[in-house]
Structures are given as structure tokens and as C-alpha cells.
């Protein structure tokens, strides 16, 4: 699967697709840059959606994003949130893969 960049106009359309991992990031954020290769390494196991916080402030408010990176795991109508860098192994364990 490819990593998809979402914005305020199309984000809700992704929520209907079932299980996914959303990465709220900023281009200037060091931990976000460190997280990107970890997400690239697991993109074949889960759909990953990226949201640039500087361009999508309303989504940040809606989902309570106050620090980057913030990962939100959506599955079966439930959501779980983690903040900060995580290696791919920890992400996979968190999402049960």
C-alpha cells in the first residue's frame, strides 16, 4: 500500500475504509522525520494516512493533536492515540500486527 497524504477536505472519506494508522506530522519536526522510515517499513501491513498539522489545523483541533508526531490507530470504530517517535516493532505490537 502507498502512504496517502490527507487534508481537511478528504480526511473523512478515509474513515470509512476500516483499519488505518494516521500520522499527524510537521515537516520541521525532528521526531516526525525519524518516524517516516518506520512507517514506510510497515505500509504493507496497514493503510497509513499522513496529515500535515501546519496545513490542517481544524483536523488537529478535532482530534486533540497538540504534539508531533501523533499517531491515531482507527479500527472498528475505535481509536487509540500515541504521541512521539516509535520504532516499527513497537508500532506493530501496538496495532496488533
N, C-alpha and C positions, 0 to 999 in steps of 0.2 A: 504494500500500500504506500501511497505517497503521503507526505505530510502536507496538510492543507492549511492555508492562511485564511482565517475567517475575519469578519468585521461585523459591525453592529447591524448591517443590512441583511446579512445572510446567516448569522450565527444560529438563530432559532431553527433554521432548516436542518442543521446538523443534529439537533437534539432528538429528532425523530428517527435517527439511524441506529439507535441502540447503544451498545458499548463503545465508549471513546474516552480518550485522555486529552484534556485541554490544557495547553501550556500558555499561561499569561506571562509575557516576557517584555523586555525592553531592549532595544539594540545597544544601548550604552551599559547594560547590566552585565558585570563580570560573571556572576554565577549562572546567568542565563546563557552566556556564551559557552560556559563549561557544560551545561546541561544538553545543549543541542546535539553533540555527537552521541550522547547516551540515548536520546530519543530516536535519532537516526538508526541506531543499532537495534531498536525494538519495534520499528514501524511495521515489520511483517507480522507482529503478534497482536497489534491493536491499532485502531484508527487514531491518529494524532492530529489534533487541530491546534494551530497556534494563533494567539490573539496578541497583537501589539498594543500594550497598555497606553502608549502615548497617543495612539490614533483611535482608541475605543474606550474613552473614559466612562461612558454610560454602562458598558458591559462590566467594567471594573466595579462601579458602584453597585450594580445589580447583584454581582457575585461576591461582594465584600473583599475584593482584591486590594490589599494595602502594601504588600511586599512582593518582590520578584526574586526568582520565579515562583509563581503559584501554579501548582498542578491540581486540576479537578478531574476526578475519575467519575464518569457517569456510567451507570449500569442499572437496567431495570427500574428506571425512575428514581434511583437513589444517587446521591453524590457524596463523595469523600474528598477532602481537601488536604493537601500537604504543601508546605511552604519551604523553599530553599532547594539547594542542589541535592540530588540523589544519584548514585551510580545506577546503571541499568539493572543490576541484580536486585537492588533494593526496590526499584520501581516495579519490577516484575513480581516480586514477592508481595508487595502492597496490593497489586491488582489481581493477584491470584493466578499468574501465568507461569 
